[in-house]
């Protein structure tokens, strides 16, 4: 156990000291926010929610996706239609055209998160072959839960031993189960009405060979390195402190064996196989409708006031990367952005969007040979420690 704790701490220290500098490779904000996302355009066949995730043209024409006068991106559930029984309600799911590899950092700044009975919002990532290529749940909660819940999902064989550097509360250890290895946020105002009332907040997620790390700050606690950042300035994470959820690579989970490059996903569904499960729904919403059931009490009928708070308001999403690279994942798809000066070669999207020409993302952080050497050595040291741990344990 002492050895595993050492590996966990060593992994995090590697990131703090040698991955502290990140440069922007994509800024999603303002009038062009939605330009580089694919709209799902189908029913929710992922979580069996009672929604249609509209295509781009319908999302814009129905005002379920738009940029408001403040320059913020809004994604919402339809709250104007009267939905008949056995029909679904319209909403939105978008997926980034780009994949982001190891050495990436994602920051999302929001003013409002969807909430309410039946409502299930998420900001998450996935590999090209879901769920086999890994999933990271950054923002995910349901109904009237008071706190956000984070998780990683993998194929069988990855276990999360709660590390000492994590501020959130671990709920599940096995990342290969349906719920994944979940961590509950313990900082206040991470979901529900309290999030917007506090002015919103920021999540940052580091995706690295040394592990996956997720931070959350309510508005008053956002670090200066983030609040003072611009859409093109580098980002230093060395003063952020412990993450809310920490999944360091170790003997029980070598991250590179379970994850490939990831796409970013934002969506809102209703009911489904978490928010709509009777026993779970009734924990917070039992007395909000005549039947005590998710679908008839919420999705059916008028959308207002039930879904007046079921919307994202997003200031920006920024993807960063570091110029140094470590051990490569076993199967990284083309069309990635990440460490080592990799190139973007987008393939045709599910909606048949045209390819774009290859481009080289900016080299990130301190790209001196010394800095790269330190990070590369650190990454390989983590790998060696994992190998030793697998022999000992």
JOUR-V484006 format. One record per helix or strand of 2 or more residues. SS is the DSSP state (H for helix, E for strand). FROM is the first residue (numbers start at 1). TO is the last residue. If there is no record, write none. Layout:
BEGIN
ss/from/to
SS/FROM/TO
SS/FROM/TO
END
This chain:
BEGIN
ss/from/to
H/2/18
E/21/29
H/30/36
E/37/39
E/42/43
E/51/53
H/56/61
E/65/67
E/73/76
E/89/91
E/93/96
E/99/100
E/104/112
E/119/126
E/135/142
E/149/153
E/169/170
E/181/184
H/192/197
E/201/208
E/211/218
H/219/221
H/224/227
E/235/236
E/245/248
H/255/258
E/262/270
H/272/275
H/278/285
H/294/299
E/311/321
E/336/337
E/343/344
E/359/360
H/369/392
END
